[in-house]
């Protein structure tokens, strides 16, 4: 079953390749969506795909890449926007 999640990750998640590593893993898992930095230091994302792949991504998001410190992952179900790839968007400032 296909579903989508959106939300934020807080902690030391900027300046540690969080977006690049999120994008790389999402593409490898066949997920669609986007990731971007927020002005307050959080990372915001939208991910869509099969339940099993989303579960793997959510597990990884709890730790993130080396040198990251994830404090919270807050994701909610949302409508699947029907995107065809996974991108890093410009910062939301």
N, C-alpha and C positions, 0 to 999 in steps of 0.2 A: 504494500500500500504506500502511496506517495503522500507525503505531508510536508509542511513547512514550519519553521521556527524562526523567530526574530527576537533580538534582545541585545544585552550588553555584557561585557566582561570587564571587571574592575580589578585593580591591583597594579603591579608594574608590568603593563602590557603594551607600552609604547617604547620604541627604541630597542626592542629585543627581537625584531623580525617576526612579531606575532602575526601581522597581516600576511606577510609573504608565506609563512609556514602554514597558516590557515588556508590560504588559497591553494597551495601545493597539495595539501591533504584532501581538500574538498574536490579538486579536480581528479585526484587519484581514486577517490571513492565514487566519482560520477555524480557529485552533488552540484546543484546550481545555486546561484545567489550572489552575495557580495559581502565585503568586509571593509570597514573604514575606521580611521581614528576619530575620536571626538575631542572637542576642545578642552574638556575637563580631565583628559588622560585615560578615559575608558576606550574600549574598542566596541563598535557596534557591528552587528552582522545579521544577515538573513540567509538561511540555508534551507534548501528543499531537496527532497529525494526520498528514496525508499527508507522505511523504518530502520532496517538493520544498518544502513550506512549512516543515517543520522545518529543512531546510538553510538557508533564508533567515533564519529566526530565529537559528539557531546562528551564522551569519555576523555578524548584528547584535550578538549577545551578546558577541562578541570585543571590541567597542568600546564598546557601550552609548551612553547619551545624552551630550549635551554636559556637560562638567565631571566625567564619570566617568573613573576610571582602572581598567581591568580588568587584573588581574594574571593570573588563571587562570580558565578555564571548565572545570569538571570535570563532565561529564554521562555517565550510563550508561543503557543500555537498561533498560526496566522494563515491567511489565505495564500495558497501557492500562486505567485504572480506569473508563473509560466516562463521563467527566464530560460535561456538556452546555454548558458555558461556560468562560470564563476569568475568574478572580477574584484580587483581592489579599487575602490572608489576614492575620490578626493576627500580630504578631511572634511568633517562636518564641524564648522567653527561658527 
